Amino acid sequence: MNFLKRAVRSLWARKARTLIMLVALLAISSMTLGASLIDDATSRAGQAAQDGVGAEADLSLDINKLMAAGGGQGGLSASQQLESAVADKLGDSPVVESYNYTVSDGVHLLGGTKIVSGTSAQPGDATFLPLQGVLNSARMPGFQSGQDRLVAGRGLDTSTKNLDDVLVEQRFATQNNLHVGDKIRLGADDPGSKAAADFTVVGIYSDSLPTSQSDPDTGASPANGILAAIGGLAKLNGEIDNGSVRINTATFQLKSPGDLGALSAQAAHDGLDTSIYDLTLNDKAYQQMTGPINSVASTTNLAKWLIAIAGAAVLGLLVALTVRQRRREFGILLAMGERKWKLVAQLLVETAALAIVAVGLSAFFAPSLTQSAGDALLHSQVTAAQQKIDDYVAPPAGSTGVNQGTSPDSAPVAGANPIDKIHVSLDAATVGEVAGVGLGIAILAAAIPAVSAIRLTPRTILTKGK
């Protein structure tokens, strides 16, 4: 009789054993499919987060490298300064979508302009106000996170780079009765300098931080926020050298995280002093958003392999027990001239047929069960991640926070909320992957005990037990 027909008849005749094997394979297939579905769902959610946040590279001075090079005692030399000309060249790179750079500076308020009531200014100088010069205000972290929003006028961009334009915070504008189009007179940060200029208020923005909180970048109250066009501010404070502005940091929005290497190579080619400056990928927002789903994915991936190993062991024992019970059947078939490979093939067909049925059944109900299980796993991870964000306490104003066990660099990224939902969907690729794993486990579990039993001769099988 053909071994395929024998396999079908054997499965039908041994209904109890067939049912036990089917249940075992169904459990293995369902759990493996569930783990694969969660892995696929978290991968898609992570990719969506990356597409939304993007890949941002930061160019900044590395203090440790500077100290190792013997610098930092008397400040940076002229050749070590980071110039806007270098950042502009990098910004024109084909791998860069957009870019921004900033400088932390200060001005003196002239013409009767006052800081917001109830806030403090520089000790001993009630007119001094620290601020930032920026190339593109829309690329500032506050505007990107939603902490800041434009309420009137327009922002700063490359078209205003060398103009005497400013954005002012709404509370500061109210204090000084400023509107879009008004002029505000600012003096150079050096109190001994007589340099001054009239800056045009091109926009008014709202900062959601309370008046009493210090801005981490300037140290001033958010209510006194001013963003100045970087070229106009540099001109006021005498920080332009041959048309290039000395800047503190630059950020580049890359088309892909993999483009960092190309940008780094271009930076070195364009004259950046790589011995003291670093170009690093800033994926803090992405990591904050994907932390919970990455934890879930790691757990399910580990579970998938443990299930595969345990499933292979259980199936191997079941098949070994079946082979032992059928020793007499195999002995008779061998004595009748049946080839050994056909007996092995029969056992493999029986197990593989059950594995295919199990994978097919699991494809019907595993997605809904997996969605529920995935939501439960993700909820616990998101709760823990959100609690960590909520528990963060900013270091006191003027402090690095190191002695308090925290620092500004460890602050959560505003607006980068952990992903709290995944969508489980079944596709042919996932079913194919699970079918391959399931068949592999089934064939491996059936082959080893079958081969070990059929190594015996018909005489041994028939005379030494059933």
C-alpha positions in Angstrom: 0.0 0.0 0.0 1.2 3.5 -0.8 2.7 5.1 2.3 0.6 8.2 1.8 -2.6 6.2 2.0 -1.2 4.4 5.1 -0.6 7.8 6.7 -4.2 8.9 6.2 -5.6 5.6 7.4 -3.3 5.7 10.5 -4.5 9.2 11.4 -8.1 8.2 11.1 -7.7 4.9 12.9 -5.8 6.4 15.9 -8.3 9.3 16.6 -7.2 9.8 20.2 -3.5 10.1 19.3 -4.3 12.3 16.3 -6.4 14.6 18.5 -3.6 14.9 21.1 -1.0 15.7 18.5 -3.3 18.2 16.8 -3.9 20.0 20.1 -0.2 20.1 20.8 0.6 21.5 17.4 -2.3 23.9 17.6 -1.0 25.3 20.9 2.5 25.7 19.5 1.3 27.2 16.2 -1.0 29.7 18.0 1.6 30.9 20.4 4.3 31.1 17.7 1.9 33.0 15.4 0.9 35.3 18.2 4.5 36.2 18.9 5.2 36.8 15.2 2.1 39.0 14.9 3.1 41.1 17.9 6.7 41.4 16.5 5.3 42.5 13.1 2.8 45.0 14.8 5.5 46.6 17.0 7.9 46.8 14.0 5.3 48.7 11.9 4.5 51.0 14.9 8.2 51.7 15.3 8.6 52.5 11.6 5.7 54.8 11.8 7.2 56.6 14.8 10.5 57.0 13.0 8.8 58.4 9.9 7.0 60.9 12.2 9.9 61.9 14.3 12.6 61.6 11.7 16.3 61.2 12.1 18.0 64.2 13.6 21.8 64.6 13.8 23.3 67.0 16.3 26.6 68.8 15.7 28.1 70.2 18.9 31.4 70.7 20.8 32.6 67.6 22.7 34.1 69.0 26.0 35.9 65.8 26.8 37.7 65.8 23.4 38.5 69.5 23.8 40.1 68.9 27.2 42.0 65.9 25.9 43.4 68.1 23.2 44.6 70.5 25.8 42.1 73.2 25.1 39.2 74.7 27.0 41.3 76.7 29.5 41.2 80.0 27.6 38.2 79.3 25.4 38.2 78.2 21.8 40.7 79.6 19.3 39.4 81.3 16.1 40.2 78.2 14.1 38.2 76.0 16.5 35.0 78.0 16.4 32.0 76.4 14.9 31.0 78.6 11.9 27.6 78.9 10.3 29.3 78.6 6.9 30.2 75.0 7.7 26.7 74.2 8.9 25.3 75.8 5.7 27.4 73.5 3.5 26.2 70.5 5.5 22.6 71.7 5.2 22.9 71.7 1.4 23.9 68.0 1.5 21.5 65.7 -0.5 21.0 63.6 2.6 19.6 66.5 4.6 16.0 67.5 4.5 16.2 70.6 6.7 18.6 72.1 9.3 18.9 74.7 12.0 21.6 76.2 14.1 21.6 78.4 17.2 23.7 80.6 19.4 23.2 81.4 23.1 23.7 85.1 23.6 22.2 88.1 25.4 21.1 91.6 24.9 20.3 94.7 26.9 16.7 96.0 26.8 16.6 99.6 25.7 14.0 102.3 25.2 12.0 101.5 28.3 11.4 97.8 27.4 10.9 95.8 30.6 11.0 92.2 31.6 7.7 90.6 32.7 6.6 91.6 36.2 7.5 89.0 38.8 10.4 87.5 36.9 14.1 87.9 37.6 16.8 89.2 35.3 20.5 89.0 35.4 21.7 89.9 39.0 22.8 93.5 39.2 21.5 94.3 35.7 17.8 94.7 35.3 18.0 95.3 31.6 20.1 92.3 30.6 18.2 89.4 29.0 19.7 86.1 27.8 18.2 84.8 24.6 18.9 82.6 21.6 19.7 83.5 18.0 18.2 80.9 15.6 18.2 80.2 11.9 14.8 78.5 11.8 12.4 78.9 14.7 10.1 76.1 13.5 12.9 73.6 14.0 13.4 74.6 17.6 12.5 71.8 20.1 9.7 73.8 21.7 7.9 74.4 18.5 8.4 70.8 17.3 7.1 69.3 20.5 4.1 71.7 20.7 5.3 73.4 23.9 5.6 76.6 21.9 3.1 77.8 19.2 2.9 80.8 17.0 -0.1 83.0 17.8 0.5 86.0 15.6 2.8 86.9 12.7 5.4 84.5 11.3 8.4 82.6 12.4 12.1 83.0 11.6 13.7 81.1 8.7 16.5 81.3 6.2 14.9 84.4 4.6 15.3 86.3 7.8 18.7 85.0 8.6 20.6 88.3 8.3 17.7 90.6 9.3 17.1 92.4 12.6 14.0 90.3 13.3 12.7 88.8 16.5 10.0 86.5 17.9 8.7 87.5 21.3 6.8 85.5 23.9 3.1 86.5 24.4 3.6 87.5 28.0 6.6 89.7 27.2 4.6 91.3 24.3 1.7 92.1 26.7 4.0 93.6 29.3 5.5 95.9 26.7 2.4 96.4 24.5 4.2 94.9 21.5 2.4 93.8 18.3 3.6 92.3 15.0 5.4 95.0 13.1 6.5 97.0 16.2 10.1 97.8 16.8 12.1 96.9 19.9 15.5 98.5 20.7 18.2 96.1 21.8 21.8 96.8 23.0 24.8 94.5 22.8 25.5 92.0 25.5 28.7 93.8 26.5 27.6 96.6 28.9 30.6 98.6 27.8 29.5 98.6 24.2 27.3 101.3 22.7 26.2 99.1 19.9 22.4 99.0 19.5 19.8 98.2 16.9 16.1 98.3 16.3 14.6 94.8 15.8 11.3 94.2 14.2 8.8 92.0 16.0 7.8 89.6 13.1 5.9 87.1 15.3 4.5 86.4 18.8 4.5 83.0 20.3 3.1 81.3 23.3 5.3 79.1 25.6 3.3 76.7 27.8 5.9 76.6 30.5 4.9 78.6 33.6 6.4 82.1 34.3 8.2 80.8 37.4 10.1 78.1 35.6 13.6 78.8 34.1 14.2 78.0 30.4 16.8 75.2 30.3 18.7 76.9 27.4 18.8 80.5 28.5 18.1 80.4 32.2 15.5 83.1 31.8 11.8 82.9 32.6 9.9 81.5 29.6 7.7 84.6 29.9 10.7 86.7 28.8 11.4 84.6 25.8 12.9 86.2 22.7 14.2 84.4 19.6 16.3 86.6 17.3 17.4 86.1 13.7 20.9 84.7 14.2 22.6 87.0 11.7 21.0 90.2 13.2 22.0 89.1 16.7 25.5 88.2 15.7 25.9 91.6 14.0 24.7 93.4 17.1 27.2 91.5 19.3 30.1 91.6 16.9 30.2 87.9 16.3 30.4 87.8 12.5 33.6 86.9 10.8 33.7 87.3 7.0 30.0 86.9 6.8 30.0 83.7 8.9 28.3 83.6 12.3 30.0 81.8 15.3 27.3 79.3 16.5 27.0 76.9 19.4 25.1 73.9 17.9 23.5 72.8 14.7 20.9 70.1 14.0 20.2 68.3 10.7 17.1 66.5 9.8 18.3 63.5 7.8 16.3 61.6 5.2 17.3 58.3 6.9 19.3 57.4 10.1 21.7 55.5 7.8 22.8 58.8 6.2 24.8 59.9 9.3 28.0 58.3 7.9 27.7 60.3 4.7 27.1 63.5 6.6 30.0 62.9 8.9 32.3 62.3 5.9 31.2 65.5 4.3 31.7 67.4 7.6 35.3 66.3 7.7 35.7 67.2 4.1 34.2 70.7 4.6 36.7 71.6 7.3 35.0 70.7 10.5 37.5 70.1 13.3 36.4 66.5 14.1 39.0 66.3 16.9 36.7 68.4 19.1 33.3 68.4 17.4 30.9 65.4 17.3 28.1 64.7 14.8 25.8 62.3 16.5 22.3 60.9 15.9 19.7 62.3 18.2 17.0 59.6 18.6 16.0 60.4 22.1 12.4 61.2 21.1 12.2 58.0 19.0 13.6 55.9 21.9 11.2 57.4 24.3 8.2 56.7 22.0 9.3 53.1 21.1 10.6 52.0 24.5 7.4 50.1 25.5 6.9 48.4 22.2 10.5 47.4 22.0 10.2 45.8 25.4 7.1 43.9 24.3 8.8 42.8 21.1 11.9 41.5 23.0 9.6 39.5 25.4 7.6 38.0 22.6 10.7 37.1 20.5 12.2 35.3 23.5 8.9 33.5 24.1 8.7 32.5 20.5 12.0 30.6 20.6 11.3 29.1 24.0 7.9 27.9 22.7 9.7 26.4 19.6 12.2 24.6 21.7 9.7 23.3 24.2 7.3 22.4 21.5 9.9 20.4 19.6 10.7 18.5 22.9 7.0 17.7 23.6 6.3 16.6 20.1 9.5 14.5 20.0 8.3 12.7 23.1 4.8 12.1 21.7 6.2 10.8 18.4 8.7 8.6 20.3 5.8 7.1 22.3 3.9 6.6 19.1 6.8 4.9 17.4 7.3 2.6 20.4 3.6 1.6 20.3 3.8 0.9 16.6 7.0 -1.2 16.6 5.2 -4.4 15.7 3.4 -2.6 12.8 6.7 -1.4 11.4 8.3 -4.8 11.9 5.7 -6.5 9.9 5.9 -3.9 7.1 9.7 -4.3 7.0 9.4 -8.1 6.9 7.0 -7.7 4.0 9.7 -5.8 2.1 8.7 -2.2 2.7 11.6 0.2 2.5 12.7 1.9 5.7 12.6 5.4 4.2 9.0 4.9 3.3 8.2 4.2 7.0 10.0 7.4 8.0 8.2 9.3 5.3 4.9 8.0 6.6 5.5 9.3 10.0 6.7 12.6 8.6 3.6 12.9 6.5 1.3 12.2 9.4 3.0 14.8 11.6 3.3 17.4 8.8 -0.4 17.0 7.9 -1.4 17.7 11.4 1.0 20.7 11.5 -0.6 22.2 8.4 -4.1 21.8 9.9 -2.9 23.4 13.2 -1.4 26.4 11.4 -4.6 26.8 9.4 -6.8 26.7 12.5 -4.5 29.1 14.4 -4.7 31.7 11.6 -8.5 32.0 12.2 -8.5 32.9 16.0 -4.9 33.9 16.8 -5.1 37.5 15.5 -8.0 38.5 17.9 -6.4 36.7 20.9 -3.1 38.2 20.0 -4.5 41.7 19.8 -5.9 41.4 23.4 -2.7 39.9 24.7 -0.6 42.5 22.9 -2.7 45.4 24.3 -2.3 44.0 27.9 1.4 43.6 27.6 1.8 47.0 26.0 -0.4 48.7 28.7 1.9 47.6 31.5 5.0 48.8 29.7 3.4 52.1 28.8 2.3 52.7 32.3 5.8 52.1 33.6 7.3 54.4 31.0 4.8 57.1 31.5 5.4 57.0 35.3 9.1 57.5 34.7 8.4 60.5 32.6 5.9 61.9 35.2 8.4 61.4 38.0 11.2 63.4 36.4 12.1 66.5 38.3 14.1 69.2 36.6 17.3 70.2 38.4 17.3 73.6 40.2 18.0 76.7 38.2 21.7 77.2 37.8 22.5 73.6 38.8 23.7 70.7 36.6 21.5 68.4 38.7 24.3 65.9 39.1 24.3 66.0 42.9 20.5 65.6 42.8 20.8 62.4 40.7 19.4 64.1 37.5 20.4 66.4 34.8 18.9 68.5 32.0 20.1 65.8 29.5 17.9 63.2 31.1 14.7 65.3 30.8 11.9 63.6 28.8 11.2 64.9 25.3 8.0 66.9 25.4 5.3 65.6 23.1 7.1 62.3 22.4 4.5 60.2 24.2 5.2 56.4 24.4 3.3 54.5 21.7 0.3 52.9 23.5 -1.4 51.1 20.7 -0.4 48.4 18.2 -2.5 47.0 15.4 -2.3 43.3 14.9 -2.9 42.2 11.3 -2.5 38.8 9.6 -0.6 38.6 6.3 0.6 35.8 4.0 4.3 36.5 5.0 3.6 36.0 8.7 1.5 32.8 8.1 4.3 31.5 5.9 6.9 32.2 8.6 4.8 30.3 11.2 4.0 27.5 8.8 7.7 27.1 8.1 8.6 27.1 11.9 5.7 24.7 12.6 6.6 22.2 9.9 10.2 22.4 10.8 9.4 21.5 14.5 7.0 18.8 13.4 9.5 17.2 11.0 12.4 17.4 13.4 10.3 16.0 16.2 9.1 13.1 14.0 12.3 12.3 12.2 14.6 11.6 15.1 12.6 9.0 17.0 11.4 7.4 13.7 14.9 6.9 12.4 16.2 5.6 15.7 13.4 2.9 15.8 13.8 1.8 12.1 17.5 1.3 12.5 16.5 -2.1 14.1 16.0 -5.2 11.9 12.5 -6.7 11.4 13.6 -9.8 13.5 14.6 -7.5 16.4 11.4 -5.5 16.3 9.1 -8.6 16.1 10.9 -10.7 18.7 11.8 -8.0 21.4 8.6 -6.3 22.1 5.7 -4.3 20.9 
